[in-house]
Amino acid sequence: MSPFIGLGTSACNFGRRTNYKVCGQVVVGVMVTRVTDSGVTVHKLAMTSDPDMLLGDSGGPFFKGNMAMGLTHGLKSGHGFFTPVVWAEAALNVNVLLD
């Protein structure tokens, strides 16, 4: 899978806190840099139009159908952020398997 996720691609997430599936569209493919409220700088994020995430949803899946897209990072200014699965796989030296 390419680390670039196409603009306009539907992206859904499921959060522990929201407890339901929410879908939005990718508005920035990758390479968004975000500074969290605690001052941590995070690189290589995709940004969606999804405003319905809550504190506690971080780490949950972002997906399209049965395709893993990434891990929920957070919400800011009405946009959802996620780490594309290829960056998470590389950082953790693992492969995501779909059953």
N, C-alpha and C positions, 0 to 999 in steps of 0.2 A: 504494500500500500504506500502511496506517495505521502510524504509529510505535508504536502499542500492539499488542503481541502477546498473544493470549488465553491466560489461565491454562490449563494442562493440554494446550496444543498440543504435539504431538510435534515435537521439534527434533533434528536429527542434525548431527553435525560429522565432518569428516575431517581428521585431523592428520598432519603430516609425521612427527612423532615417534612417535605411536601407530600410524600407518600402516594404520588401518582405520576404518570408519565406526562411530560410536557414537551411539546415540539416547537421549534423555532427554525429560523434560517440562518445559515452561516453568512455573516456580513463582512468578516475579515478572515481570510484563509488561515494564515499562520503568521508568526513573527510579531505578534502583539506583545509589548512589554507592559507589565502592570505592576504597580507598587501597591502592596496590600495595606490595610489600615494599620498594621503593626510595623510598616516600613520595609518589609521584605520585597525585593525586586524579583519578579518571576518573568522568564523569557519563554518564547516559543509557544504561545497560546493561540488558540482560535477563538473568535468572538461570535456570539449568536445574538439574534434578536429576542431571545427568550428572557422575559423579565420575571418569571415565576419561580425562581429558586430561592431557597431560604438558608439561613445559617444552619449548618448541620447536613446539608446535601453534598458538601465537598467529598470527593473520592468516589462518588457514585458514577454509574456508567453514562456515557453519551453514545448513541447508536443510531443507525438507520436500518430499519428492518432487523435482519439478523447480523448486520455488520458492526463490529466494534469500531467506534470512532475515537473515543478518548475517555478521560476521567474528568469529572466536574471539578473545576477550580474555585469558582465563586461568581459573585454578582456585583456589578458596579454600574451606576448610572443607567439602569434599564437594560443592560446587556449581560448575557451569561458568558462565562469563560471556561474553556476546557483545554487540557493538555492532550494533544493528539496521541493516539495509542502508540504510534511508532516512536515517539520521543520517550514515552513511559517504558516501552520495551527496552530501548537502548540504555536508558538510565539504570534500569533494574536488571539488565542482562537476562531477560525472560522473553517468552513468546506467548501471546494471547491465543488460546485455543478455543474454537467454537465447537460445540457439541451438536 
